[in-house]
């Protein structure tokens, strides 16, 4: 979930190159990147886009439109083999999720898909959505991630997006983080906007800050942002080396009959040990996934 690359579904050349971008997830967009008069046409492109990406094992999501006249048409076309789930914008109530969950279940049954496997990634983009976030995240087991659409939330709140308001919006990010952790949903996002893809240094800073707070990844709109996210949302070699050293020191203490020790002048005990074990486990998972993606890209080039 480190990098979720959003691609306009009506730009075929972007889709063809998607596998080579090394994103952890691919999101085919039917929403903001599609003109209003092209929505129906964009939806009709879903089967073709999935076929183009059929050689990839990278999870594929569809970002649907929130308006009711488009929403259920988009979802109906999206519940297909080869698609992991939808990215659902402007979520503001548990009732909205419950209705969509029920609709997806009917589609799964109709199309002989595994019941409950199709996921919903939540976008909170309104004040009402922020107010209801906890009950929203409790409303369906399909929900796998939650993030804030900062541009839309700022518009709904009447914020201007500048350095001062970005800092103020961190209040909402922490509110989202707490609700996500409490409900076993993965929190996604950075401490800034994803729209400024030319300033990668600032983007990297915001991504790393988000990782250190507990976010697991973010969406992005440009291929250059992918590697920034992949690097920022994981521990570096130095941190992994230190984590392994701390684990070894503590395990030595356990063998000596003690449940505490010290590392570089600081006490370490079971909470530290468990924390660093999780860090190593997550790092190993990432490295296995990166190897899988590398092999996949090499195989695709040969074919």
Secondary structure, 3 states (H helix, E strand, C coil): CCEEEEEECCCHHHHHHHHHHCCCEEEEECCCCCCHHHHHHHHHCHHHHHHHCCCCCCEEEEEECCCHHHHHHHHHHHCCCCCCEEEECCCCCHHHHHHHHHHHHHHHHHCCCCCCCCEEEEEECCHHHHHCHHHHHCCCCCEEEEEECHHHHHHHHCCCCCHHHHHHCHHHHHHHHHHHHHCCCEEECCCCCCCCCCCHHHHHHHHHHHHHHCCCEEEECCHHHHHHHHHHCCCCHHHHHHHHHHHHHHHHHHHCCCCEEEECCEEEEHHHHHHHHHHHHHHHHHHHHHHHHHHHHHHHHHC
